[in-house]
Every structure is written in structure tokens, then in C-alpha cells.
Amino acid sequence: MKKIVISSLLTIGLLSSASAYELNGNLGVKWTGFKTEKKAPVSGTFKDIALNITKSDDLSAFLKSAKVQIASASFDSKNPFRDKNITSTLFSLATSKTIMGSISNVDTAKNMLTLDVTMNEVTKQVPMKYEMANGSIVAKGTIEILDYGMKNSFMAFAKKCAGFHQNKSFSDVNIEFTLPYK
């Protein structure tokens, strides 16, 4: 009987540790902006992303522990000319040098989470749908740049890029993050 109890405890211990979530690589961040009347997508990432996250047996607790800081000057579209145009206009305000994010809500039944994004000293809640596959959590949502008190910055960006955008720049930006876990 004693062997059965010990075996049961070991099995429960192994099962609970097998379901623990912890970071297994680097956080990937992707943004997609849009230009021209056809709403042509332009995507990229940021080079300077700092993530703090705590291992947990609970997916919701794991995700809610995540705190991200992104240096907006590390904007990377794989086109230095474009990067300079964006950072010199959209992120030129002293208050938008850092983008911060944290997850305030996770609904595992609906595969939805709420990402709190702070930019230009304004925090907005962004609903994001997430999927779990191949050892990664991939979440997707949309932000509206104008919601962050960045109308003047956006207008400067749209004016500077008018010739490249056929006089049409969009203020909505798709965002996505990929969080590798084990």
C-alpha cells in the first residue's frame, strides 16, 4: 500500500511539473501598419524588447506575470529610411520613448487575453485572440495610434510619408506577440 501511495504522489508531482509554463526563448513582437488606398501592409518588429515573466503551473498566472518594455527607437522594418521616418515623427515625443505592456486578463475558455499597452503616457486595453501551438503562444490584436494622444505625431508621419503612401496612411496597427514556452 505504501508503494502505491508513493507512486501516486510521484506521478502527481511529475504531471504537475509537466504542465508548468516557463519562458523558452525570446519574446517575438510584430507590428503591421498600412498605407495606400489598398491598405498595403508594412510589417516589422523592435530590436530592444525586455520581458520579465514568472514560471507558473497556471497559464493565466504565467501570462499575467508578463511585463514588457520596448524601446520605440529600436523600431525595425528592415528599411532604415522607413525606420527613421517613423521614429522621427510617431515616436519623437519624449513620452513615447518606451512602450510598456502587461496582460490584465486571460480567458482560457475563449482563448482571449487583454493586453494593457502604455504609450505616450496613455494606457489602453487591447483585446487579443491567442493560439497555442508548437510550444508558443501567439496573440493578435489591433491598436489605434490616435487613442494614445499621438494625433500630431501621426499627422507629421502621414505628411512626411505622403509621397510613399499615395497620400493615405492608416492609424490602426495590427500587433502580434509570440511567447515561446515549455
LINJO-V325715 format. One record per residue. RES is the residue in three letters. PHI is phi in radians with two decimals (999 if undefined). D_FIRST is the distance of its C-alpha to the first C-alpha in Angstrom with 1 decimal. Layout:
res | phi | d_first
RES | PHI | D_FIRST
RES | PHI | D_FIRST
This chain:
res | phi | d_first
MET | 999 | 0.0
LYS | -1.06 | 3.8
LYS | -1.13 | 5.4
ILE | -1.15 | 5.2
VAL | -1.11 | 6.4
ILE | -1.10 | 8.8
SER | -1.08 | 9.9
SER | -1.10 | 10.7
LEU | -1.10 | 12.6
LEU | -1.10 | 14.4
THR | -1.10 | 15.4
ILE | -1.09 | 16.7
GLY | -1.07 | 18.5
LEU | -1.16 | 20.1
LEU | -1.14 | 21.1
SER | -1.21 | 22.7
SER | -1.30 | 24.5
ALA | -1.23 | 25.7
SER | -1.70 | 27.4
ALA | -1.22 | 29.2
TYR | -1.88 | 33.0
GLU | -2.61 | 35.2
LEU | -1.06 | 38.7
ASN | -2.38 | 39.2
GLY | 2.38 | 43.0
ASN | -1.77 | 46.1
LEU | -1.15 | 46.9
GLY | -1.81 | 49.5
VAL | -2.15 | 52.2
LYS | -2.28 | 54.8
TRP | -2.15 | 57.8
THR | -2.38 | 60.2
GLY | -1.73 | 63.6
PHE | -2.36 | 66.4
LYS | -2.46 | 70.1
THR | 1.16 | 73.0
GLU | -1.02 | 73.6
LYS | -1.39 | 71.2
LYS | 0.98 | 68.5
ALA | -1.16 | 67.8
PRO | -1.40 | 64.6
VAL | -2.33 | 64.4
SER | -2.06 | 61.0
GLY | -3.07 | 59.8
THR | -2.57 | 57.4
PHE | -2.25 | 57.6
LYS | -1.50 | 57.3
ASP | -1.96 | 56.2
ILE | -2.18 | 52.9
ALA | -1.97 | 50.5
LEU | -2.14 | 47.0
ASN | -2.04 | 44.5
ILE | -2.61 | 41.1
THR | -1.93 | 37.7
LYS | -1.01 | 34.4
SER | -2.71 | 32.2
ASP | -1.37 | 29.2
ASP | -1.94 | 31.5
LEU | -1.01 | 34.5
SER | -1.07 | 36.8
ALA | -1.12 | 36.1
PHE | -1.02 | 36.7
LEU | -1.15 | 40.0
LYS | -1.17 | 41.2
SER | -1.37 | 40.8
ALA | -1.23 | 43.4
LYS | -2.28 | 46.7
VAL | -2.13 | 49.5
GLN | -2.23 | 53.0
ILE | -2.15 | 55.5
ALA | -1.38 | 58.9
SER | -1.11 | 61.3
ALA | -1.21 | 63.7
SER | -1.58 | 61.2
PHE | -0.87 | 62.0
ASP | -2.46 | 61.9
SER | -1.91 | 63.4
LYS | 1.20 | 64.2
ASN | -2.43 | 67.9
PRO | -0.96 | 69.2
PHE | -1.11 | 72.2
ARG | -1.10 | 70.1
ASP | -1.00 | 67.7
LYS | -1.13 | 70.7
ASN | -1.05 | 72.1
ILE | -1.30 | 68.9
THR | -1.19 | 68.1
SER | -1.39 | 71.7
THR | -2.09 | 71.8
LEU | -1.05 | 68.5
PHE | -1.85 | 66.8
SER | -1.42 | 69.9
LEU | -1.24 | 69.2
ALA | -1.04 | 67.8
THR | -1.42 | 65.3
SER | -2.04 | 63.8
LYS | -1.29 | 63.1
THR | -2.23 | 59.3
ILE | -1.86 | 57.3
MET | -2.07 | 54.0
GLY | -2.50 | 51.1
SER | -2.65 | 47.9
ILE | -1.76 | 45.7
SER | -1.76 | 45.7
ASN | -2.62 | 43.9
VAL | -2.35 | 41.5
ASP | -1.98 | 41.0
THR | -1.22 | 38.2
ALA | -1.20 | 38.8
LYS | -1.84 | 42.4
ASN | 0.93 | 42.0
MET | -2.16 | 44.7
LEU | -2.44 | 45.0
THR | -2.00 | 47.8
LEU | -1.74 | 49.3
ASP | -1.55 | 51.5
VAL | -1.88 | 54.3
THR | -1.98 | 56.7
MET | -2.56 | 60.0
ASN | 1.00 | 63.4
GLU | 1.09 | 61.8
VAL | -2.10 | 60.8
THR | -1.93 | 57.3
LYS | -2.25 | 56.6
GLN | -1.58 | 53.4
VAL | -2.02 | 53.1
PRO | -1.24 | 50.9
MET | -2.37 | 49.3
LYS | -1.53 | 47.4
TYR | -2.21 | 44.7
GLU | -2.26 | 42.8
MET | -2.07 | 39.8
ALA | -2.78 | 40.1
ASN | 0.91 | 39.7
GLY | 1.30 | 38.1
SER | -2.40 | 40.9
ILE | -1.83 | 41.7
VAL | -2.04 | 45.4
ALA | -2.06 | 47.1
LYS | -2.33 | 50.7
GLY | -2.77 | 53.2
THR | -2.41 | 56.8
ILE | -1.97 | 58.7
GLU | -2.00 | 62.3
ILE | -0.93 | 64.1
LEU | -1.15 | 66.6
ASP | -1.20 | 63.8
TYR | -1.78 | 63.5
GLY | 1.12 | 67.1
MET | -2.01 | 68.2
LYS | -1.06 | 71.1
ASN | -1.11 | 73.7
SER | -1.13 | 71.6
PHE | -1.13 | 70.9
MET | -1.11 | 74.6
ALA | -1.11 | 75.5
PHE | -1.08 | 73.0
ALA | -1.05 | 74.4
LYS | -1.19 | 78.0
LYS | -1.11 | 77.3
CYS | -1.80 | 75.6
ALA | -0.91 | 77.8
GLY | -1.14 | 79.5
PHE | -1.48 | 76.2
HIS | -1.90 | 74.7
GLN | 0.93 | 77.8
ASN | 1.08 | 78.1
LYS | -2.48 | 74.7
SER | -2.12 | 71.6
PHE | -1.83 | 68.6
SER | -1.63 | 66.8
ASP | -1.54 | 63.5
VAL | -2.32 | 61.0
ASN | -1.34 | 57.8
ILE | -2.17 | 55.0
GLU | -2.62 | 51.8
PHE | -2.28 | 49.0
THR | -2.12 | 46.4
LEU | -2.01 | 43.3
PRO | -1.32 | 41.2
TYR | -2.42 | 37.5
LYS | -2.37 | 34.3
